[in-house]
Amino acid sequence: MLKIFRRRVPMTDVFYGQKFVVRKAGVVLATPLLAVLVLVEITDIVFAVDSIPAIFAVTDEAFLVFTANAFAILGLRAMHFLLADLMHRFNYLKIGLALLLDVYYISTTLSLGVIFVILATSIGTSLWATRGQPRHAIESPAGGGFRMATDDELAEVDSVAT
């Protein structure tokens, strides 16, 4: 999706603070921040569309389908920001999730109990094993293409109302 966006929309490879678009030499250019926003929203749409068949398996009520999708999207985004800073500490979460996927068919109540115990154990074990570790800065890929604008570059662009 990023390749399609970059092909269709004139774009700079520099972040200009919190600006989505800038005017440089009379040309309106999208910043990487706009590309990130578009990709996040496309991901939200994919998750919403993907979950519709699962909701219809539970109910045919259109209002419930809509609200379940809306709350799922809002909840996933909030959960991401809540847990993004702790991801480096969840060492055993992959093992816990693998156990969840390998469990044979069991009743719904027992299944929810097993899911809760496995996730709580894997998260608790991860946090216990990594206690006292300092926070890690997110590493950008080598030769990552995007950078922050310098003060001189910020001075030479015009803000575009969005």
Stockholm file with secondary structure:
# STOCKHOLM 1.0

chainA/1-162         MLKIFRRRVPMTDVFYGQKFVVRKAGVVLATPLLAVLVLVEITDIVFAVDSIPAIFAVTDEAFLVFTANAFAILGLRAMHFLLADLMHRFNYLKIGLALLLDVYYISTTLSLGVIFVILATSIGTSLWATRGQPRHAIESPAGGGFRMATDDELAEVDSVAT
#=GR chainA/1-162 SS CHHHHHHHSCBCSEECTTCSEEEETTEEEECHHHHHHHHHHHHHHHHHHHHHHHHHHHCCCHHHHHHHHHHHHHHHHHHHHHHGGGGGGCTTHHHHHHHHHTCCCCCHHHHHHHHHHHHHHHHHHHHHHTTTCCCCCCCCCTTCSCEECCHHHHHTSEECCC
#=GC SS_cons         CHHHHHHHSCBCSEECTTCSEEEETTEEEECHHHHHHHHHHHHHHHHHHHHHHHHHHHCCCHHHHHHHHHHHHHHHHHHHHHHGGGGGGCTTHHHHHHHHHTCCCCCHHHHHHHHHHHHHHHHHHHHHHTTTCCCCCCCCCTTCSCEECCHHHHHTSEECCC
//
